[in-house]
Structure formats: C-alpha cells, structure tokens
Amino acid sequence: MTLHKTDGTQLSKSAAAALFTPVTDPDPLIKATVAIHEKFDQDGANPAFPYDGKRLKFRAGQTIRTSDLEGCYPAATIDTITPATGPAAGGTAITIKCTNATPGSTVTIGGTAATSITVVDAQTITCVSPAKTAGTHNVVVTTDAGPVTKTGGFVTT
C-alpha cells in the first residue's frame, strides 16, 4: 500500500507523518502494572469501615482511560462541623459530616493536625481539635482523592 496526497503526490512514511499534528488527549490511556481490587460492603448492612468484600477492579496489564481511575476517587465534601467553635487550648471533640471519607482520612485545623481521628463511615469523621491561637481557621479533610477545605470551618476563642 502507498499513501498519496489529493494531488497524487506519493508520500513516504516520514512525509506522511509530517502532515499530521500531535493531539493532546485530555483523557489518555494508562495501563495497570498490577491487579487492583476495590473493597466494598457485601450485604449493605455494614456501611461503616472496614468493608467486608473485595473484588477485582482492574487486572494487571489492563488498559483504561485516566478518567476510569479518577472515577474511583470521588471528591470529598465537608457538609457540617459540630461544634464549629472551641477553646484555643484545643481538646474539643468534633464531628465532621461529609461525603466520600475514606479509611485513613486526615483532618487539619488551621494547618495543625487534629488528634484522635476516627473515620466512622464515608459520611462521618470524629476528631479532637488541636491548640490554636484565637481566630477563624480552615478545616481540611484529606481523603484518598485529595484534600477538601471548609473555609473558616472552625473558630477558636
């Protein structure tokens, strides 16, 4: 087989390649180097962590779109922080209502790590506030998908 331009000019491989422009794929293909499993709640009766089921999500060598992997990590949101105020000395037991929390999620208040963090389930995190100077502080929850911020989410007095 040979390739030709509309005017009949025969094209070599390099001449044909020069007639194409690179296109950046906004959703490039990626290949799994190992088998990847997802954990889930088998019977729907135990929404709290840890999940009790495991199934293959991507097999080793499988090619997928980047968006397929990103879809496995929905962004978290912070809905409410209760209470939203506490003493500057710290020590306030806080409940964060959120979405898409993951086991091992972390919490910072004004850039300082909270303590006694417990991810109860995908919608609830409990923790204890750190000592901070009096003022309004951002609360950051970091999940497997990355950080989410509640601007001015906690006030110390």
N, C-alpha and C positions, 0 to 999 in steps of 0.2 A: 504494500500500500504506500502511496505517496500523498502528501498534502500539497495543496495549491491555494494561492490567493484567488480572489474573484476574477482578477485579470489574467489568470492562467499561470502566473509565476510559480514554479515549483519551489517548495520550501524544504530546506534541510531541518534537521531536528533543532539545531541552535537558532536558526532563523525563525522557525515557528515559535519557539519558546520566547524569543524577543518580542513577539506580537501579543503577549499576554502580560497583564499587570497583576502583581500579587494582591490577594484579597485577604484582609484580616478577618478571621472567623470569630464572631462575637461569642460563639459557643463551641470552642474547639473540642475535638475528641481527645480523650485520655484513656489510658489502659491500666487496669488494676494489676499490680505486681504480686499481690497475694489475695487469697479469698477474704472477703469482707462480709461479716454477719451483722444482723441487726437484732437487738433484744426487744421483746415485746411482751405484753400482758396476754397470756394464752387464753384465759377464760373470761376476761373482762371484770373479774371480781376483785382484783387487787391492783388498782391504779397507782398505788404507792411503789416506790423503788425498793428493792431491786425487782426488775422484771423477771418473770419466770420462764420465758420462752426465748428461743434463739432460732433464727432461720438465715439461710444464705441470701445475701442481698446482691453481691457481685462476685462472680467466680474469678479466680486467678486467670489473667490473660484476657478478660472481657474488656471490650472497648465500649465506652459510654460517652455521652456528652457531659461536659463540665456541669451543666445545669442539672443533670440527673444526680450528681453527687451533692451539689449545693442544695437540692431539694430535700435531702436527708437531714439538713440542719436548718429548720425554720427559725427565724429570728425570734428572740425572746422579747417580751414587753413587760414593763412594770406597771401594774394597774394601781395598787394601793400599798402604802407603807403605814403600818399601825403599831405603836403610835408614831406620829410624824415629828414628835418633839421629845427631847430628853435632856438630862443634865450634861454639862460639858465634861464632867468626870467620867462619862461613859457608863456602861453597865445596864443600859436599857434593853430589855428583851423586846425584839422587833419581829413582826410577822410581815413578810412581803408577799402580796398576792400578785401573781404574774402569769405569763404563759410561756410554755416551752423551756422550763427549767430542766436541767439535765443533772444526773448524778455528778457530784464534784463541782457544781457551780460555786463561784466565789462571790463575795459581796465586799465592796469598799464604800466607806462613807467619808466624803471629803478627801479621798486618796489614801485613807488608812483602812487596813483590813479589819473587817468585823471578826468577832470570835464566835465560837460555838455554832458554826454554820451547819444547819441540817436542811437538806433538800427533802422535804416531806413527800412531795409528788411534783408533777410537772407544773402545778399551779401555786405551790406554796413553798416558801423558804423561811426558816426561822434563824435568827442570829442575835448576837449581843453587840450593841454599839460600842465603838472604841472611844477613848477620851479624845476630845476635840476642843479647840477654842470656841467660845460662844459665836454663833452665827448660823448661816444657812449653808447647807452642804449638799453636793450632788451625791446620789446613791447610784453605784454602778454594780450591776449583776453581770457576771461573765459566765456564759454557758459554753457548750461545745461549739456553738455557732458564732461566738464572739460576744463583745460587750454591748450592753444597752444601758442608757443613762436616764435616770429620773432627775432632771434639773431641779435643784432646790428641794429635794425629796425629804431631807431630814434637818431639823433645826435644833441646835444645842443652845441651852440657856445657862 
